[in-house]
Amino acid sequence: MPSTKEYLEYVLEQLSETEEISYRAMMGEYVLYCRGKVVGGIYDNRLLIKPTESAKNLLHDASYEFPYEGAKEMLLADIIDDKQRLKELFESVADDLPAPKRKAKKQ
């Protein structure tokens, strides 16, 4: 079941105080970025986050779930109603991740 636009809008509203949040639609789901880094996504109306050290510490009781068949496990972020904790989670995960690789320009 693809994620709904309403759920995406709710998540984005909860992240409205977090700087540099963006998303990209992918086959009925949404990949979420913080500061240009993929931190997680919305899959079947579930907010899933990459399991970095910060995410594991902030979501210590969270379950691991698969966004889709064949994908790596991610953490289910069940703190969606808490704007401050969600902001801290996204910013901490972005800090944990390496800078995105720059794509080579075509010559």
ZIFEN-V157595 format. One record per backbone hydrogen bond with DSSP energy under -0.5 kcal/mol. NH is the residue of the N-H (numbers start at 1). CO is the residue of the C=O. Records with the same first field share a line. If there is no record, write none. Layout:
NH=CO / CO
This chain:
3=28
8=4
9=5
10=6
11=7
12=8
13=9
14=10
15=11
16=13
18=15
22=33
24=31
26=29
29=26
30=42
31=24
32=40
33=22
34=37
35=20
36=20
37=34
39=32 / 37
40=32
41=48
42=30
43=41 / 46
46=43
48=41 / 46
49=75
50=39
52=50
56=52
57=53
58=54
59=55
60=57
62=59
65=74
67=72
71=68
74=65
75=49
76=63
77=47 / 75
78=76
82=79
83=81
86=82
87=83
88=84
89=85
90=86
91=87
92=88
93=89
94=90
95=91
96=92
97=93
